[in-house]
Amino acid sequence: MSIAAAYNIWANQYDTNKNRTRDLDKISTIETLTKYDFTRVLELGCGTGKNTSWLLEKADEIIGLDFSEEMLLKAKAKINDKRVIFKRADLTENWDVKNNYVDLITASLTLEHIKDLHHIFNQAHLKLKKNGLFFISELHSFKQYAGSKARYETENGTQELEVYVHHISEYLDAAKSNGFKLIEIEEWFDDAVKKELPRLISFVFKK
């Protein structure tokens, strides 16, 4: 099953099923981006708009891109705001967004489905204004090494999605090669005492 088809099926339960990765991503997004100012945002893999509502508390304009039509339908039904435009897009191709236009790009739980990080960072550099920020929140590679991946339950059992393992060094190398500077990096844990593997890793890069 293709990634888009899998997410189209997942859309009906994405916001309501038990999902610690999704919930922790929302925490990482809010706690990280609260520290920064931004007006125009490009959301990569916006999905059902789970982070869009909070971003609207700070942004004047948001462009949300996703390859799943069903996810986008959920987002449009949830968020009726003239400041938001949701578009169906393949992030592995060139993005239909003006160059030097946004001051923040976010990618949440999206890049594990994309093999070529260099293309993502190249496009992000084109679309960001000078000193713009690129925020990434993804499943930690340590969790990937242990076998974790995007999955959801169906009547016929667990549906696992095709993913790519991205080492931390891959993110850093792709960023540096495409003109970004690392501003911060953070690991996010399920348990407060941090005895388990970190679930997520987040980065903030600056153009």
Number of C-alpha atoms within 10 A of each C-alpha: 10 9 14 17 14 17 21 19 16 20 21 14 12 19 16 8 12 12 13 10 19 20 12 17 24 16 13 20 20 14 10 18 17 12 7 9 12 18 14 23 27 25 23 25 24 27 30 25 23 20 19 21 15 14 22 18 8 16 19 14 19 23 19 25 24 22 21 25 19 21 24 24 16 18 21 16 10 14 18 10 12 9 13 20 15 19 16 16 18 16 19 13 10 12 17 12 15 10 14 14 16 24 22 28 25 23 21 24 20 20 23 22 16 16 14 15 17 17 17 22 21 17 18 27 23 18 22 25 18 14 13 22 29 26 21 23 26 23 27 23 21 18 16 18 12 9 9 15 19 18 15 19 13 11 6 6 8 10 16 15 18 15 17 15 20 22 13 13 9 14 18 15 13 18 24 16 13 18 13 23 17 16 12 12 14 14 17 22 18 15 11 8 7 11 9 11 16 18 22 23 20 21 22 21 23 22 20
